């Protein structure tokens, strides 16, 4: 594993935690964007634990460069940013997981194992939210049919983007009650309980990337 974070003390703590696990080993460290890309090129690290905020380059640019070097390498973002905007950008750039630094050590280790095994792990630590683990990195490929009506897909997209029920209702010129009804249908059809789950499904279905999810007519 490669640890990429500008804070040396933080890297040292992560290294102690990870190397204490029998199935994990830290093989390199990096303190900025350029060093991260260089280490990723030179080291055989199957997982990169990456902070989004480092000197030298934007976090998403680092993700894209590391993925370009080896598309099979898994990137787990470990960051202080707990908002869906950063989550969306990281996953679209090629990250396999996203977890905030407030998480417990056991949650981080779970996230590392999940992305290493080919899954997608998301944990924003919002009140009442549980980590989201998708089996396989793209359980619903972009552009593939989803069991949604056209209006359900529109509601899903708006809610995944972070809009409130009222904002979604205003954009679609419907009542808040209608948005709530569609949200319940989404939950019943897809089992999506939290904002993070809504977002992950919307990304996988291409709803946030300009790809048509080809929903059925209402």
N, C-alpha and C positions, 0 to 999 in steps of 0.2 A: 504494500500500500504506500502511496505517496501522500503526504500531508502538506497542503498548501495554505499557509496562513502567515500574515506578516508579523504576528506576535510570537517571539521565541519561547516565552514562558508557557503560552497556551499550547504551542506545538509539543513542548516537552511533556506537558500533562497528558495530551492525547497519545503520545508515543508510549508512555508508561501504561496507560489504560489498554491500548490496543495490543502491545507486546505481551501483556499478561494473559491474553487469550491464546489457547493452544492452536487455534486454526487461523491466526492472523499474525502478520509481521509487517512492520514499517520498514521499507527499504530506501526511503528518501524523504527529504523535506525541502520546501521552497518558501521564500518569503515575499516574492513578487511575481508578476505575470510572466516576465521573460524567463525567470528561473523555473517556474512551473512548467512551461512548455519545453524548456531544455531538459529538465529532469524526466518529463514524460517521454521524450524522445530517446533518452539514454537508458532509462531503467525499465525493467520488466515488472511494472506495477499494474495489477489487474483492476485496482480501484484507486481513484483519486478522491481524496477528501478535501474539498475546495471551499475556501471562503470567497464570497462574491466581492468583498471590498478589500482589494490589495493594490499596492502601488504598481504602476506600469501599464495597466490595461483594464478595461471593463471586465467584469466577471463573465459576462456572456461571450465576449471575444475570446477569453481564455478557454472556456468550454468548447467553443467551436474549433479552436486550433488543436486542442487535445484530442477531440473526437476525430478530426481530420487525420491526425497521425495514426490513430488506431481505432476504427469504429467499434471494435469489440470491447474496448476499455470502458469501464463503468465509472461515472462521475457522481459522487454524492455531495451536494452542496450543504455546507454547515455554516449557517449565517445568523446574524442578529436580525435580519429583515423577516418579519412575519406576515407580510402583506401579499395578496394574490398576484399583484403586478410583477414583483420580483420572481415569484414562483413560476408564473406563466413564461416569463422571459428565459428563465433557466432551463425549463423543460423543453421549450421550443428550440433552444440552442443546442440541446443534446444531452442534458443532465438526466441521470436515471433516478435520482432521488433528491429530496429537499427536506432538511430538518433544521430547526432553530437551535441556537446555542443554549437556550434555557432548558432543553430536554435533559432528562436523566441519562446517566451513563449507560444504563441497560437499554434505553431506547435507541441511543446512538449505535450501540453494538448490534441491535436488532436491525437497524437501518442498513448498516454496512453489510450484514449477511444477506439481507433481502436483495440489495442491488447487485451484490456479487453473484447471487443465484439467478440473476436475469429478471428480477421483478422491479416494479416501480414503487418507491416508498415516499410518502408525503406526510409531513407532520408540522403544522403551523403553530401548535400549542394554543389554539383559540379555546375559550371556555366551552366545555361540553363536547369538544371535538376529540375524536380518537384518531390515531395514525391511519392513513389509507395505504393499503398494500394491494397493488394490482399484480396478479400472477402473469408474468410475461410483460415485456416493456410496452407492447402495443396490443392489448387485449381486444380493442376495437379499432381496426385500422382506419386511418383517415380516408374518406371517400367511400367507405363501405356502408350499406344500408343500416339504419338504426330503427328501432321499433317506435318511432316518434311521429306524431303529426307535425305538420308545418308550424303550427302555432306553438306546440310544445318545444320544438327545436328553437324557435325564436325566444321563448321564455327562458329556456335553458341557457342560451347564449348570454342573455342579459344578466341573469343571476350569477352565472359563472364569472362575468366581467366585474362583479361586485355591486351591481345596481340594487337598490332597495326595491321592495314590492311596489311602492308608490312610483318610483322612477321608472320601473319596467312598465307599469300600467300607463303612465303618461306617454311613454315612447310608443306603445302599441295602441294607444287610444282605447283602452278597455278599463274596467274597474279593478280595484285592488282584489276584490273577491274573485274575479276571473283568474288573476295571476296566482292567487292562493290555490285555486282549484287545479290549475295546470301544474303547480308545484307538487301537489299531492299525487297527481297522476304520474309525474316523473319519479317520485319516491316509490310508488307502487310498482311501476314498470321496471325500474332500474335499480332500486334499493339504494338510492343516493340520499343520504341523510344530512350531510354537512356541505358547506361551501367548498371545502377542499375536494370532496368527492364529486360535486357538480363540475368543478373546474377540470379535474382529471379526465372525466368522461368527455367533456366538451373538447378538450385538446385531442384526445384519442379519436374522436369522431370528426375532427377537422373543423369544428364549428367556430373556432377562434383563429383559424389560419386562412380563412377565405375559401376553404374547400367545401363543396356542397356535401352535406351529410345525407342528401337525398331522402328526407323524411317523407312519409306518406301524407297525402292531403287530409286535412281535417274532416 
